[in-house]
Amino acid sequence: MEFIGIDLAGSEKRNTGFCILKNSNATTFVLHKNEEILEKVKESNAKIVAIDAPLFLPLGRKSLEQKNNVHLRECDKQLLRMHIKFFPITLGPMRMLTKRGIFLRKELEKLGKIVLETYPGAIYDLLKIKRNEKEIKMAFKKLRIKFKNNITRDELDSIACAYMAKLYSKEQYIKIGRKEEGFMYLPKV
């Protein structure tokens, strides 16, 4: 089976990491445009796509432009309780990322894909991996995941997302949040 991981950038001008994980081989790319991302997904046989981006708005918020005091989803509150650092979706640059994530989720669901929200920072924290490239590479090697040598941080994070999609297929995950706001999927430890 193939699994896709996407470390989404808020802007099409910035690098998005994209990974296709098949068996233990991670094939990664740096992409930019939504069309490139959707085309790569269509070219693969993957049924599960895990994305590092908010894919839903919090209850009580109709849009990101609407000003109100609702900034966190239930999954965000649970991350706080787990002492996992993250940026709220209403924070400046996170607004663009959230809009793009919601758009891509809807497009991928139209293609019949199972789309998961995940967060590499939380994956690393739960698996006790320090959030630096050297430690992440060593951890992937211990997991026997093969990847190219000259890999960017965006591509590394896309491998973490694809790995989460694989764990989902094996039912080795926890989901945090609530259905109305979309769940976030993280490794079961």
C-alpha positions in Angstrom: 0.0 0.0 0.0 1.0 3.6 -0.6 0.4 6.4 1.9 0.7 10.1 1.3 2.0 12.8 3.7 1.9 16.5 3.0 3.7 19.1 5.1 1.6 22.0 3.7 2.9 25.6 3.4 0.4 28.4 3.8 1.4 30.0 0.5 1.9 28.4 -2.9 5.1 30.5 -3.1 6.6 28.5 -0.2 7.8 24.9 -0.2 5.3 22.1 0.6 6.9 18.8 1.5 5.2 15.8 -0.2 5.9 12.1 0.5 4.7 8.8 -0.9 5.5 6.0 1.5 5.4 2.6 0.0 6.6 -0.3 2.2 9.6 1.3 3.8 10.6 3.6 0.9 9.8 7.3 1.3 9.8 9.2 -2.1 9.7 12.9 -1.4 9.2 16.0 -3.4 9.0 19.8 -2.9 5.9 21.1 -4.4 4.2 24.6 -4.5 0.9 24.8 -6.3 -2.4 23.2 -5.3 -2.6 21.7 -8.8 0.8 20.0 -8.3 -0.3 18.5 -5.0 -3.6 17.2 -6.4 -1.9 15.8 -9.5 0.7 13.9 -7.4 -2.1 12.4 -5.3 -4.0 11.4 -8.4 -0.9 9.7 -9.8 -0.5 7.5 -6.7 -2.5 4.5 -5.5 -2.8 5.9 -2.0 -6.2 5.9 -0.3 -5.1 7.8 2.9 -3.6 11.3 2.9 -2.3 12.8 6.1 -1.8 16.6 6.1 0.1 18.9 8.5 -2.4 21.8 8.4 -5.6 22.6 10.2 -8.4 21.1 8.1 -11.5 22.5 10.0 -12.5 25.7 11.8 -13.4 25.7 15.5 -17.1 25.5 16.5 -18.5 29.0 16.9 -16.4 30.4 14.0 -18.0 30.7 10.5 -14.8 32.0 8.9 -11.2 33.1 9.7 -12.2 36.7 8.8 -14.9 36.8 11.5 -13.6 38.4 14.6 -14.6 36.7 17.8 -13.0 35.0 20.8 -13.0 31.5 19.4 -9.5 30.6 18.5 -9.0 26.9 19.5 -10.6 23.7 18.5 -11.0 20.8 20.9 -7.9 19.1 19.4 -5.9 22.3 20.0 -7.1 22.3 23.7 -6.0 18.7 24.0 -2.6 19.5 22.6 -2.3 22.2 25.3 -3.2 19.7 28.0 -0.5 17.3 26.5 2.1 20.2 26.8 2.6 20.1 23.0 3.5 23.4 21.4 1.6 24.6 18.3 0.3 27.8 16.6 -3.4 28.6 16.9 -5.2 28.7 13.6 -6.3 32.3 14.0 -2.7 33.5 14.3 -1.6 35.6 11.3 0.2 33.2 8.9 -1.8 30.2 10.2 -5.0 31.7 8.6 -3.6 31.2 5.1 -2.5 27.6 6.0 -5.9 26.8 7.4 -7.8 28.1 4.3 -5.5 26.1 2.1 -5.8 23.0 4.2 -9.6 23.2 4.2 -9.6 23.7 0.4 -7.3 20.7 -0.2 -9.2 18.5 2.2 -12.4 19.1 0.3 -10.7 18.5 -3.1 -9.1 15.3 -1.9 -12.3 14.0 -0.4 -14.0 14.6 -3.8 -11.3 12.2 -5.2 -12.4 9.6 -2.6 -9.4 9.9 -0.3 -9.4 9.5 3.4 -7.9 12.8 4.6 -6.4 13.1 8.1 -5.1 16.1 9.9 -1.9 15.4 11.8 1.0 17.4 13.2 4.6 16.3 12.9 5.6 18.3 16.1 3.2 16.3 18.1 4.3 13.0 16.4 7.9 13.8 17.3 7.0 14.7 20.9 4.9 11.6 21.5 7.6 9.3 20.0 10.2 11.1 22.1 12.1 12.5 19.1 13.7 15.9 19.5 12.4 18.3 16.9 15.7 18.7 15.0 16.7 17.3 11.6 19.5 15.1 12.9 17.3 13.4 15.5 14.4 13.0 13.1 16.6 11.4 10.5 18.0 9.0 13.0 14.5 8.1 14.2 13.3 7.4 10.7 16.3 5.2 10.1 15.4 3.2 13.3 11.9 2.8 11.9 13.7 1.5 8.7 12.3 4.2 6.5 14.5 4.8 3.5 14.8 8.3 2.1 17.2 10.4 0.0 20.2 12.0 1.6 19.7 15.6 0.5 16.2 16.0 2.1 14.7 19.2 3.2 12.9 19.7 6.6 9.6 20.1 4.7 10.2 16.7 3.1 11.1 15.1 6.5 7.9 16.4 8.0 6.0 15.0 5.1 7.5 11.6 5.9 6.2 11.9 9.4 2.7 12.7 8.0 2.9 9.6 5.6 4.0 7.5 8.5 0.9 8.7 10.4 -1.3 7.6 7.5 0.4 4.2 7.6 -0.3 4.0 11.4 -3.9 4.9 10.8 -4.2 2.0 8.3 -2.9 -0.3 11.1 -5.3 1.2 13.7 -2.2 2.3 15.7 -3.4 5.9 16.4 -5.2 8.1 18.8 -7.6 10.8 17.6 -8.0 14.0 19.5 -10.7 16.6 19.2 -14.3 16.2 18.2 -16.1 15.2 15.1 -17.8 18.6 14.4 -14.3 20.2 14.2 -12.5 17.3 12.7 -10.1 15.0 14.6 -6.3 15.2 14.7 -4.6 11.8 14.3 -1.4 11.0 16.3 0.6 7.9 17.0 -0.6 5.5 19.7 2.2 5.2 22.2 
